[in-house]
Amino acid sequence: MPIPSYSSWLPVAVEALDFEQVTVDNTSGGVGLTSSKYAPTGSSPMNLVRVSVDTASLKVTEDGTAPTASLGDTFDAGDQFQITGVNSLRKARFIRTGGVSAVINVTYYRQ
């Protein structure tokens, strides 16, 4: 379910610590998040991300299952969602659903 506003869903005790923009194409097995972002060297791992979808629809899985154009949770351009837990961040995979690559904006948080 899309999140209605940019920050209303965030727990009180979180701090945004990093950001990246990821192009989601049709790579077999899906595109993952950048490991150095959610598990930075010499620091505690991130445990929450907010994802904003730009430009095109995509599918996402959080358990390591390879998404396809017909398998996974669907999010459209303009949708926002969160992923919690470092294991879910590590296993998350994204794939576009149509002929145009999606772009996601990912903000990383640590509680």
DRENSE-928596 format. One line per 4 residues: number of its first residue (from 1); their letters; for each residue x, y, z of N, C-alpha, C, O. Coordinates in steps of 0.02 Angstrom, whole numbers, plus 50000, padded with zeros to 5 digits. Layout:
% residues N
NUM = a = X,Y,Z,X,Y,Z,X,Y,Z,X,Y,Z; ...
***
This chain:
% residues 111
1 = mpip = 50042,49941,50000,50000,50000,50000,50044,50062,50000,50089,50067,50042; 50034,50109,49956,50075,50169,49954,50070,50208,50019,50017,50210,50051; 50124,50239,50039,50127,50279,50100,50101,50348,50083,50125,50378,50034; 50054,50376,50122,50020,50437,50102,50063,50500,50103,50050,50545,50063
5 = syss = 50111,50505,50147,50151,50566,50148,50224,50548,50158,50241,50492,50179; 50267,50595,50143,50338,50583,50141,50367,50559,50207,50412,50517,50206; 50344,50583,50264,50375,50563,50327,50326,50542,50381,50348,50526,50436; 50262,50542,50367,50214,50527,50420,50219,50455,50446,50198,50441,50502
9 = wlpv = 50247,50410,50408,50252,50340,50428,50315,50324,50467,50320,50270,50497; 50364,50369,50468,50428,50354,50500,50421,50349,50575,50387,50390,50606; 50454,50299,50605,50457,50298,50679,50492,50361,50703,50531,50391,50667; 50478,50381,50764,50505,50443,50791,50581,50443,50794,50613,50493,50777
13 = avea = 50611,50387,50815,50683,50386,50829,50724,50359,50770,50759,50309,50778; 50720,50391,50713,50761,50372,50657,50797,50432,50629,50775,50489,50638; 50853,50420,50597,50893,50473,50567,50912,50452,50496,50940,50397,50486; 50898,50494,50448,50918,50480,50379,50994,50487,50375,51022,50539,50392
17 = ldfe = 51027,50435,50350,51100,50434,50350,51130,50426,50280,51190,50439,50271; 51092,50405,50232,51120,50396,50165,51063,50396,50114,51004,50391,50131; 51082,50401,50051,51034,50404,49996,51067,50376,49934,51127,50382,49924; 51027,50345,49892,51050,50326,49825,50992,50324,49777,50934,50317,49797
21 = qvtv = 51008,50330,49714,50959,50323,49661,50979,50262,49621,51037,50256,49600; 50931,50216,49611,50946,50152,49578,50901,50146,49516,50841,50158,49518; 50933,50128,49460,50895,50113,49400,50873,50040,49402,50915,49995,49411; 50809,50029,49395,50781,49961,49398,50764,49940,49326,50717,49966,49296
25 = dnts = 50804,49894,49301,50794,49870,49232,50765,49800,49234,50733,49781,49282; 50776,49762,49181,50749,49694,49178,50802,49641,49189,50798,49586,49162; 50853,49658,49230,50906,49610,49247,50875,49546,49276,50835,49550,49322; 50895,49489,49249,50870,49425,49274,50889,49419,49348,50947,49429,49366
29 = ggvg = 50842,49401,49390,50854,49396,49462,50840,49460,49499,50836,49460,49561; 50832,49515,49463,50817,49580,49494,50878,49619,49514,50934,49592,49518; 50868,49682,49526,50920,49728,49548,50914,49736,49623,50858,49745,49648; 50970,49733,49659,50969,49741,49731,50991,49810,49752,51011,49851,49711
33 = ltss = 50987,49823,49817,51013,49885,49846,51089,49878,49853,51116,49823,49853; 51123,49934,49859,51196,49935,49864,51218,49915,49935,51199,49948,49983; 51257,49862,49940,51275,49835,50006,51314,49885,50048,51307,49886,50109; 51355,49927,50018,51393,49976,50057,51348,50031,50086,51369,50068,50130
37 = kyap = 51287,50035,50061,51239,50084,50088,51203,50055,50149,51196,50090,50199; 51179,49993,50145,51142,49965,50202,51187,49932,50253,51165,49920,50310; 51249,49916,50236,51296,49886,50283,51364,49919,50276,51412,49887,50254; 51369,49984,50295,51432,50020,50286,51488,49991,50329,51477,49972,50386
41 = tgss = 51547,49989,50302,51606,49964,50338,51619,50007,50400,51619,50068,50396; 51629,49974,50456,51646,50009,50518,51588,50043,50552,51598,50084,50597; 51528,50027,50532,51469,50059,50561,51413,50007,50567,51413,49956,50534; 51365,50021,50610,51307,49978,50616,51266,49979,50552,51263,50030,50519
45 = pmnl = 51236,49923,50534,51196,49922,50472,51133,49964,50478,51107,49976,50533; 51109,49985,50421,51044,50020,50418,50990,49967,50429,51000,49908,50415; 50933,49990,50454,50879,49941,50466,50812,49964,50439,50760,49935,50455; 50812,50017,50399,50750,50043,50371,50767,50084,50309,50813,50125,50310
49 = vrvs = 50729,50074,50256,50735,50118,50197,50666,50142,50177,50616,50107,50186; 50664,50201,50149,50604,50227,50116,50621,50227,50042,50672,50254,50021; 50578,50198,50002,50588,50194,49930,50533,50234,49896,50474,50223,49908; 50553,50281,49853,50506,50319,49811,50517,50297,49739,50574,50296,49715
53 = vdta = 50464,50280,49705,50468,50255,49636,50458,50313,49587,50408,50349,49591; 50505,50322,49542,50500,50371,49488,50493,50335,49422,50516,50278,49415; 50464,50365,49374,50464,50350,49302,50427,50289,49278,50398,50293,49224; 50424,50233,49314,50391,50173,49286,50374,50124,49342,50400,50129,49397
57 = slkv = 50331,50077,49326,50310,50026,49374,50364,49973,49384,50406,49961,49340; 50362,49942,49443,50411,49889,49458,50379,49838,49503,50325,49848,49531; 50413,49781,49510,50396,49729,49558,50453,49724,49608,50511,49736,49590; 50437,49706,49670,50488,49698,49721,50473,49636,49763,50415,49620,49776
61 = tedg = 50527,49601,49782,50523,49547,49831,50573,49563,49886,50623,49597,49874; 50559,49539,49946,50603,49554,50004,50633,49492,50035,50668,49496,50085; 50619,49433,50006,50642,49371,50038,50696,49335,49997,50712,49277,50012; 50723,49368,49946,50773,49337,49904,50746,49304,49842,50784,49283,49799
65 = tapt = 50679,49298,49838,50648,49270,49778,50661,49317,49719,50655,49378,49727; 50679,49290,49662,50691,49332,49603,50624,49357,49577,50581,49317,49558; 50614,49423,49574,50552,49450,49547,50551,49443,49471,50603,49438,49439; 50491,49443,49444,50482,49445,49371,50430,49499,49357,50403,49530,49403
69 = aslg = 50415,49509,49294,50365,49558,49277,50296,49539,49303,50250,49580,49305; 50288,49476,49324,50223,49454,49350,50227,49426,49421,50177,49401,49447; 50285,49428,49454,50294,49401,49521,50325,49454,49567,50378,49481,49551; 50292,49468,49622,50316,49517,49669,50262,49569,49683,50210,49569,49651
73 = dtfd = 50276,49612,49730,50230,49667,49746,50240,49722,49695,50296,49740,49679; 50185,49749,49669,50187,49801,49617,50184,49870,49647,50143,49884,49691; 50228,49913,49623,50227,49984,49641,50233,50024,49577,50271,50007,49531; 50196,50079,49574,50194,50122,49515,50232,50187,49528,50246,50204,49586
77 = agdq = 50247,50223,49475,50279,50289,49481,50238,50332,49528,50177,50336,49522; 50272,50363,49576,50239,50404,49626,50226,50368,49692,50213,50401,49742; 50229,50302,49693,50219,50264,49754,50281,50268,49799,50337,50278,49776; 50269,50260,49864,50323,50255,49914,50308,50194,49957,50250,50177,49970
81 = fqit = 50362,50162,49980,50354,50106,50026,50417,50101,50068,50468,50132,50053; 50413,50061,50121,50471,50050,50164,50490,49977,50165,50448,49933,50155; 50553,49965,50179,50579,49898,50191,50616,49903,50258,50657,49948,50267; 50602,49856,50303,50634,49858,50368,50674,49794,50381,50657,49741,50356
85 = gvns = 50727,49802,50419,50771,49746,50438,50827,49737,50388,50817,49736,50328; 50888,49730,50414,50946,49725,50370,50943,49663,50326,50966,49665,50269; 50914,49608,50350,50909,49549,50307,50862,49561,50249,50875,49538,50193; 50807,49596,50261,50762,49613,50206,50795,49661,50157,50784,49656,50097
89 = lrka = 50835,49708,50182,50872,49754,50138,50920,49715,50094,50927,49729,50035; 50954,49667,50124,51002,49626,50087,50968,49583,50033,50995,49574,49979; 50909,49558,50048,50874,49512,50003,50828,49546,49953,50807,49515,49904; 50813,49610,49962,50766,49646,49919,50790,49646,49847,50849,49659,49833
93 = rfir = 50745,49632,49801,50760,49632,49729,50704,49668,49693,50645,49662,49711; 50722,49705,49641,50676,49746,49603,50683,49730,49529,50738,49716,49505; 50627,49733,49493,50629,49724,49420,50573,49768,49390,50519,49775,49420; 50586,49796,49332,50534,49836,49299,50480,49789,49272,50491,49730,49262
97 = tggv = 50420,49817,49262,50365,49776,49237,50351,49786,49163,50317,49746,49132; 50378,49839,49134,50365,49854,49063,50430,49864,49025,50482,49840,49045; 50425,49901,48971,50482,49912,48928,50526,49970,48948,50578,49982,48918; 50507,50008,49000,50544,50066,49022,50572,50053,49092,50535,50031,49136
101 = savi = 50636,50065,49102,50666,50056,49168,50637,50105,49219,50623,50163,49202; 50630,50083,49279,50607,50125,49334,50669,50154,49369,50723,50126,49365; 50659,50209,49403,50711,50237,49446,50681,50240,49516,50625,50264,49526; 50719,50216,49566,50697,50221,49635,50745,50266,49674,50806,50263,49664
105 = nvty = 50717,50307,49717,50755,50348,49763,50751,50314,49831,50696,50303,49857; 50809,50298,49859,50812,50258,49921,50846,50299,49975,50903,50320,49967; 50811,50311,50030,50839,50344,50088,50849,50293,50142,50803,50255,50159; 50909,50291,50170,50929,50241,50220,50926,50271,50290,50948,50328,50301
109 = yrq = 50898,50233,50337,50890,50254,50406,50917,50202,50454,50921,50143,50438; 50936,50226,50512,50956,50182,50567,50920,50204,50630,50918,50264,50645; 50891,50157,50666,50857,50174,50729,50907,50172,50786,50888,50184,50843
***
